[in-house]
Amino acid sequence: MGMTITEKIIAAHAKKGHVQPGEIVDVDVDGVFVHDVFGPAVIDEFKRQNRAIWDSSKITMVIDHELPAVSENAGAGYQKMVEFSKASNIKHFYYGEGVCHQVIPEKGRVKPGELFIGADSHTVTYGALTAFSTGIGTKEMAGICGTGRIWLKVPETIKFVINGELPDGVFSKDLILYIIGKMKADGCVYKAVEYSGTAIEKLSMDARFTLANMTVEMGAKNAMIGFDHTTKTWVEKRGIKEYTVYANDPDAKFEEVHTLEAKEVVPQTAGPAGVDDVKAIERVRGTNIHQVFVGSCTNGRLEDLEIAAKIIKGRKIADYIKLIITPASKSIYLQAIERGLIRTFIDAGALVSGPGCGLCYGVHGGVLGKGEIAVCTNNRNFSGRLGHRDAKVYLASPATAVASAIEGKIADPRRYLRG
Amino acid sequence: MNDKGKIWKFGDDIDTDQILPSQYLVLPSVIEMSEHAMEPLMPDFSERYSAGDIIAAGKNFGCGSSREQAPAVLKEMGVRIIIAESFARIFFRNAINLGILLIELNNTEKISTGDTVNVTDSEVMNLTTQKTYDFIPLTDFLKNIVAKGGLVNYLRERV
């Protein structure tokens, strides 16, 4: 029987010719990463195991969540990660380079065909590079740091075929919110989720990362997008020449196949009651807001900033509205400066912060007070996630977010993008 | 096995920011974090909960972030068993790795806060309503990790 891309990558790393959904296998891991929220706990767990480090060249440390240090404990945590990395000869240590899920692909730390594990739920993002990647907790991460292995249950694959082309003003963020709205927060628990079809083939890598990133909000184990010319150009530009390309067998089995036409999708928002509280823009347009956040591992990439700048150029944000823009990485920040995007944002009245997770982690970078309402481009709006538990968060694309900042209320971005 | 406990019942899609909000992840120990368990849903949960009480919930318990501190605070308080209609994937692994027994049960709407249940290897008996519900036990592989008290002990024996 044929295998899916996900099954093939798992089989190769289990050194087996064939695997099938439901099977539990022990796999070799190609790379791992840990960020500052869980780094100190991983180090403590690792030391408790009393093992030598598996392979320091395959471990990446990223300081991005609580950066610059938001508390004394955060500062002490960094120091612990620095000391451990020095002692263990971990050279891939990134402070202030940006959000892990942008920095890891950008630095070539994950390649197509690899099996990559991170101590963070949004590790599913690298499925956009046709890699198998997923998140785990701290104990298991410490386990991999000592063994290079982990057990995985082979997931069934749910496939989405999206045909056509997304309309103007509609982005991959709208597409993934639309899909989450249909599937709900538990619609793909434990599953691999694959995206294909002509609409996906037309997406840039930046747009594909957004799609893969939010796949975990349906409970998925991993996201998968097939390898094509766009993937090849992106990875080779980053100096990655050697990698393995996997494709679905013609008789691969999918547990479910959902087909939709891209032209049906309009700008979407999710919230305020959870990531699957998804509504078309018509239903929420006009809702008064206090703040807008553009950034995160979901939508803080160059393409996102370019779209935001295109809409806001020559305009001002509404009175008393706060617009916070946090580029996902230092490299994106620099390119945004060179292209004049940062100037455009500042002229419009935005506050531009240094690269990192920013507000998305909910402890700095624009934490919401009681009763505040925000439009944000990140991936989660759980009660209390971005501040007070009575704050309301609507997730949206950068275009919708910035259009909302201009109007001071939730706005349809399409009127700013015509012609 | 035979394990009896009082139920604390929660709804669907209980995310890890409800089990342990982000702002408490910077506290220096799981003991201090555990004072804030379930705080957004029930601010005095950590005072009202007694070790050995059983947590029950609807679908997709533990969705959201990968923070192992979410099951860790529950374990710290004395949670040995969680019953839910389904669990989010990372929470599932983390809880098993900490030695918490997870039970996927279709009928959690028949279990309410304050009920007393008795859990065996394949049945949950609600002693308050006198109804019994079957569940499919964990595979032997996972049961073994729970029986060893979690992943660390399991790996230690496997060296």
HADDOCK unambig.tbl for C-alpha pairs under 7 A between the chains (distance, minus, plus):
assign (segid A and resid 73 and name CA) (segid B and resid 26 and name CA) 6.19 0.50 0.50
assign (segid A and resid 74 and name CA) (segid B and resid 26 and name CA) 6.74 0.50 0.50
assign (segid A and resid 119 and name CA) (segid B and resid 66 and name CA) 6.68 0.50 0.50
assign (segid A and resid 120 and name CA) (segid B and resid 65 and name CA) 6.73 0.50 0.50
assign (segid A and resid 120 and name CA) (segid B and resid 66 and name CA) 5.19 0.50 0.50
assign (segid A and resid 121 and name CA) (segid B and resid 65 and name CA) 5.29 0.50 0.50
assign (segid A and resid 121 and name CA) (segid B and resid 66 and name CA) 4.91 0.50 0.50
assign (segid A and resid 135 and name CA) (segid B and resid 66 and name CA) 6.60 0.50 0.50
assign (segid A and resid 135 and name CA) (segid B and resid 90 and name CA) 6.93 0.50 0.50
assign (segid A and resid 136 and name CA) (segid B and resid 66 and name CA) 6.01 0.50 0.50
assign (segid A and resid 136 and name CA) (segid B and resid 90 and name CA) 5.71 0.50 0.50
assign (segid A and resid 137 and name CA) (segid B and resid 66 and name CA) 5.61 0.50 0.50
assign (segid A and resid 137 and name CA) (segid B and resid 67 and name CA) 6.13 0.50 0.50
assign (segid A and resid 137 and name CA) (segid B and resid 68 and name CA) 5.08 0.50 0.50
assign (segid A and resid 137 and name CA) (segid B and resid 90 and name CA) 6.97 0.50 0.50
assign (segid A and resid 137 and name CA) (segid B and resid 94 and name CA) 5.76 0.50 0.50
assign (segid A and resid 138 and name CA) (segid B and resid 68 and name CA) 6.14 0.50 0.50
assign (segid A and resid 186 and name CA) (segid B and resid 60 and name CA) 5.68 0.50 0.50
assign (segid A and resid 189 and name CA) (segid B and resid 88 and name CA) 6.28 0.50 0.50
assign (segid A and resid 189 and name CA) (segid B and resid 89 and name CA) 6.47 0.50 0.50
assign (segid A and resid 190 and name CA) (segid B and resid 89 and name CA) 5.63 0.50 0.50
assign (segid A and resid 219 and name CA) (segid B and resid 63 and name CA) 6.89 0.50 0.50
assign (segid A and resid 219 and name CA) (segid B and resid 88 and name CA) 6.07 0.50 0.50
assign (segid A and resid 219 and name CA) (segid B and resid 89 and name CA) 6.78 0.50 0.50
assign (segid A and resid 221 and name CA) (segid B and resid 89 and name CA) 6.86 0.50 0.50
assign (segid A and resid 362 and name CA) (segid B and resid 22 and name CA) 6.91 0.50 0.50
assign (segid A and resid 363 and name CA) (segid B and resid 23 and name CA) 5.98 0.50 0.50
assign (segid A and resid 382 and name CA) (segid B and resid 17 and name CA) 6.97 0.50 0.50
assign (segid A and resid 385 and name CA) (segid B and resid 17 and name CA) 6.28 0.50 0.50
assign (segid A and resid 389 and name CA) (segid B and resid 40 and name CA) 6.87 0.50 0.50
